[in-house]
Amino acid sequence: MTLVTFIIPVRHQANSNDWPSLKSRLSQTIASISGQSNGDWRGVIVANEGADLPDLPPKFSVERVTFPPNQLHDINGADREKVYDAFRLDKGRRVLSGMLSARDTRFFMIVDDDDFVSANIVEFAGRNSNANGWKIDRGYLWNEGGRLLLHHNDFANFCGTSLIIRSDLYGLPASFEEADIDYIKSMLGSHVRIGKILADAGHPLGSLPFRGAIYRVGHAGAHSKSSNLIRTHFLNASVLRRPRQLLSNLSRVRPLDQSLRREFFGARTIG
């Protein structure tokens, strides 16, 4: 049994305006996962048939799917709840396909295809293998190419790359066809809902005791349309009118030094 399986759901290629850039970011995410200090892990990339993927290291495999493009992928749509609902279904069924291909694992971690994870996650899971799992409550925000990181202390409610959960708690169905739509959306397509669902069932998640992931923000391919760090947290008019808020934001800044590069970016040099 593998200790941790990382599941990376990749959108349909028709839902990407710049596939070469998506592919490049995915390569960086793969390098990040590959930097784990404990080698008891595997990675599963879920992508549509025909999607051009980067070369994969030995611990990675690809689960090919035939789901159609998400017709409501554009988050600028008029009805935001319909957009989010369609996103949860599209992501959730990709995650389900990946998990069903890798049942023999102790923990699952869903990783967005442009984020980064700490090299210490598998090691920590191995020392606490009987736990229900963890939320990454504390993480970092990073602008692509930037030299600074911003501490974020409500990370699990902000970024999809924020949950490490014992596999049996997902209650995976015997086959894809047996999965209920609400189950797909709430347990697999939403990183916000599952914590309460598990807690209500008597299986609360712990809080990872270190900053476990980096959320890459502000790039053109981000589905959430996340904004530029500097513009949002330092040059925003409302922030500039509140000196205390500005100072608080400044106190959360950390330089992207070599130690953090080794922990989160693997062997790749980024930025």
Phi, psi and omega in degrees: 000132176285145181287307180228131172246123178268125179253122180244102177279130181246131181300162173300141183299334178289345178266009178246128177279345183211082184296320178303322178290319176300316180298320179295316179294322177299320177301321180290323176295319177299317178297322179298310180299322183292349180277007183304137181286338175250126187276007183274070182208168170213162178236138177236120176262127180254117184216155180291154171306136178089348179289129179280116183248157177291165173298140186249139174290169189303327185279001181255146172226168180240132172253110182274138180233169182236025179295144179286167175300150175282112184290344179248030184297325184292115184288353176278003181302159186294319182258097187296325181294323176294322178297312180296321181296317178295322178295316180299320179293314182296312179293317184298319181286332174291316177299316179301316179301318179293317181294320180295335179277354185218048184297328189279067181217153179279316180231150169247144168228123176273128183236124175294152192282010177226013183255179183227148181236152178295143177291353186260003186293311183294320177301315180295317179299323180294328179279349184224047191289347178269358182288159175291328184136187188216148165267144171270091180282334181240123179214199180232152168251144183214130172277132180309126180084356184281163179254003182233151172242156177239123175300137173229121188256012170229044192299320185294338176267001187242327188232140180289338179272072191210012184226132172237113191229136178302133192299323183294337181288344176286340181057049184301139177288166179293330180213164180299320184296338182274355184282132176283144182299317180296323176298314180300315183290316189275323184270332188239334184261353181234126177274352183267324188281326193293329180301313179292321179301314181291320179298317179297333179272004179088018181232063183294147177273146173278180176253123179302129188276022174208165179288114195257350184203160174242127176263114178282122186239162167079009178261163189296333184271000183290122181296326183285355184056037179301145188263165180299134183301311184297315182294321184282318191258347185229327182252007177290135185302319182292326177291318181296335178280351182235091183305323181295320178294319178298315179295322177298316179296319180297327181290344181266001182277139175223136178291145177279087185268180184295326179298315179290324176299317179294320183290322188250334187254003178063220183274355185276144173262121186233139176093000000 
